[in-house]
């Protein structure tokens, strides 16, 4: 039985690595991560909280499970809930009966097991993944090690995806500056310059509107 569990663990881990590394954008990666956790483990829900760039909040940006509508798009402050406790301590947090746990902050009528696992890269907490499972299931405790390994892999994938996105954005902005220089150098009509400049800036910075 132990050998069978280890084989399942290695198979799931291998499949997870391959699938996570093929995601092109951070949003795709995070959503694929929660999908993989629910499909490959005993969890019936997975919710990724990422630390906001200000460092003030945890923003729930990807979700899969029955709490998706309740959690997606919400934010957590320091000290607020099981996920924030994981964020504050950098340690895995487990609740066998979430409804009656001291860090329960959700308005629920049915309890379940919950576990918050930190996403860490270079000794820095990038976020937290909160997973849930049926209250009477013994599988979640048995798979905590697997979930921690998946979180480590995901942290590496998050770092790599961010580096790729940053490089792509820098290249895109460099090309935009070159295009603008050419535009200004060949300018004949002011209106045309303004239109093309606005179009270029909107594309690079992904804004909804520009006025000149």
C-alpha positions in Angstrom: 0.0 0.0 0.0 2.8 2.4 0.8 4.5 1.6 -2.5 1.2 2.1 -4.4 0.8 5.5 -2.7 4.3 6.5 -3.6 3.8 5.5 -7.2 0.6 7.6 -7.4 2.5 10.5 -5.8 5.3 10.4 -8.3 2.9 10.0 -11.3 0.8 13.0 -10.1 3.9 15.0 -9.5 5.3 14.3 -12.9 2.1 15.1 -14.7 1.7 18.3 -12.7 5.2 19.5 -13.6 4.6 18.9 -17.3 1.2 20.6 -17.4 2.2 23.6 -15.3 5.3 24.3 -17.3 3.3 24.6 -20.5 1.2 27.5 -19.4 2.0 30.8 -21.2 0.6 33.4 -18.9 0.4 33.8 -15.1 -3.4 33.8 -15.1 -3.4 30.6 -17.2 -0.9 29.0 -14.9 -2.8 29.8 -11.7 -6.1 28.6 -13.0 -4.5 25.4 -14.4 -2.9 24.9 -11.0 -6.2 24.8 -9.1 -7.7 22.6 -11.8 -4.8 20.1 -11.4 -5.1 20.0 -7.6 -8.8 19.2 -7.8 -8.4 16.6 -10.5 -5.3 14.9 -9.2 -5.8 14.9 -5.4 -8.5 14.2 -2.8 -9.3 18.0 -2.7 -12.7 19.1 -3.9 -11.7 22.8 -4.0 -8.6 24.9 -4.5 -8.2 28.6 -4.3 -5.1 30.6 -5.0 -4.4 33.8 -3.1 -1.5 36.0 -4.4 0.2 38.7 -2.4 -0.6 42.1 -3.9 2.3 44.1 -5.3 1.9 46.5 -2.3 2.3 43.6 0.1 -0.8 44.6 2.0 -3.3 42.0 0.9 -3.8 38.5 -0.4 -6.0 38.6 -3.5 -7.9 35.5 -4.6 -7.2 35.2 -8.3 -8.0 31.6 -9.2 -10.6 29.2 -8.0 -12.0 25.7 -8.5 -14.8 24.3 -6.3 -18.0 25.1 -4.5 -16.6 28.2 -2.8 -15.5 29.9 -6.1 -18.3 32.4 -6.3 -17.8 33.3 -2.6 -14.0 33.7 -2.8 -12.9 34.7 -6.3 -12.0 38.4 -6.4 -11.9 38.8 -2.7 -8.9 40.0 -0.6 -7.6 39.1 2.8 -5.7 41.3 5.2 -3.0 40.2 7.6 -4.4 38.0 10.4 -7.7 37.5 8.5 -8.6 33.8 8.0 -6.7 30.6 7.6 -4.9 31.7 4.4 -3.7 34.9 6.0 -2.4 32.9 9.0 -0.4 30.8 6.5 0.8 34.0 4.9 1.9 35.5 8.2 3.7 32.4 9.5 5.0 30.9 6.2 3.8 27.5 7.6 1.1 25.1 6.4 -2.2 25.5 8.3 -4.6 22.6 8.6 -8.2 22.6 9.9 -10.0 19.3 10.3 -13.3 21.1 11.0 -13.1 24.5 9.3 -16.5 25.7 10.5 -15.4 25.6 14.1 -11.8 26.6 13.6 -10.5 29.7 15.3 -9.5 31.2 11.9 -12.8 30.5 10.1 -14.1 33.8 8.6 -16.6 32.4 6.1 -20.4 32.4 6.7 -21.1 28.7 6.2 -23.5 26.1 7.4 -21.5 22.9 6.4 -18.0 22.2 7.6 -15.1 20.6 5.7 -11.4 20.1 6.0 -9.2 22.9 4.9 -5.5 23.4 4.4 -3.5 26.5 3.5 -0.1 26.0 1.9 2.4 28.8 1.2 3.8 29.5 -2.3 7.4 30.4 -1.6 10.3 31.3 -4.0 13.7 32.6 -3.0 12.5 32.7 0.7 9.7 35.1 -0.3 6.0 34.2 0.0 4.3 34.9 -3.3 0.9 33.6 -2.2 -1.1 30.8 -0.6 -3.1 28.0 -2.0 -6.2 27.0 0.1 -7.6 23.6 -0.5 -10.7 21.9 0.9 -11.9 18.4 1.2 -14.9 16.5 2.6 -14.9 16.5 6.4 -15.0 12.7 6.7 -12.2 12.0 4.2 -8.9 10.7 5.4 -7.2 11.3 2.1 -6.4 15.0 2.6 -4.1 14.3 5.6 -2.4 11.5 3.7 -1.8 13.8 0.7 -0.4 16.8 2.5 3.2 16.0 1.5 2.0 15.7 -2.1 0.3 19.0 -1.9 3.4 20.7 -0.5 5.4 19.3 -3.3 2.9 20.5 -5.9 3.1 24.0 -4.2 6.9 24.0 -4.5 6.6 23.1 -8.2 3.9 25.8 -8.7 6.1 28.4 -6.9 8.9 27.7 -9.4 6.5 27.8 -12.3 5.1 31.1 -11.0 8.6 32.6 -10.8 9.5 31.4 -14.3 6.2 32.7 -15.8 6.7 36.1 -14.2 10.2 36.3 -15.6 9.0 35.4 -19.1 6.1 38.0 -18.9 8.5 40.7 -17.7 10.9 40.0 -20.6 8.1 39.9 -23.1 6.8 43.2 -21.8 10.2 44.9 -21.8 10.7 43.8 -25.4 7.2 45.0 -26.4 7.9 48.5 -24.8 11.2 48.7 -26.5 9.6 48.0 -29.9 6.9 50.6 -29.1 9.6 53.2 -28.4 11.2 52.4 -31.7 7.9 52.7 -33.6 7.1 56.0 -31.9 10.5 57.4 -32.8 9.9 56.4 -36.4 6.4 57.9 -36.3 7.7 61.2 -34.9 10.5 61.4 -37.4 8.2 60.9 -40.4 5.4 63.0 -39.0 3.4 65.1 -41.5 0.0 65.5 -40.0 -0.6 66.1 -36.2 -3.9 64.2 -36.1 -2.3 61.1 -37.6 0.6 61.3 -35.1 -1.8 61.6 -32.2 -4.0 58.6 -33.4 -1.0 56.3 -33.9 0.7 57.3 -30.7 -2.5 56.6 -28.7 -2.9 53.2 -30.4 0.7 52.3 -29.6 0.5 53.4 -26.0 -2.9 51.6 -25.5 -1.4 48.4 -26.8 1.7 48.5 -24.7 0.1 49.5 -21.4 -3.2 47.7 -21.9 -5.3 50.7 -20.9 -8.9 51.3 -21.8 -8.7 54.9 -22.9 -6.3 57.7 -23.9 -7.1 61.3 -24.5 -4.8 64.0 -26.0 
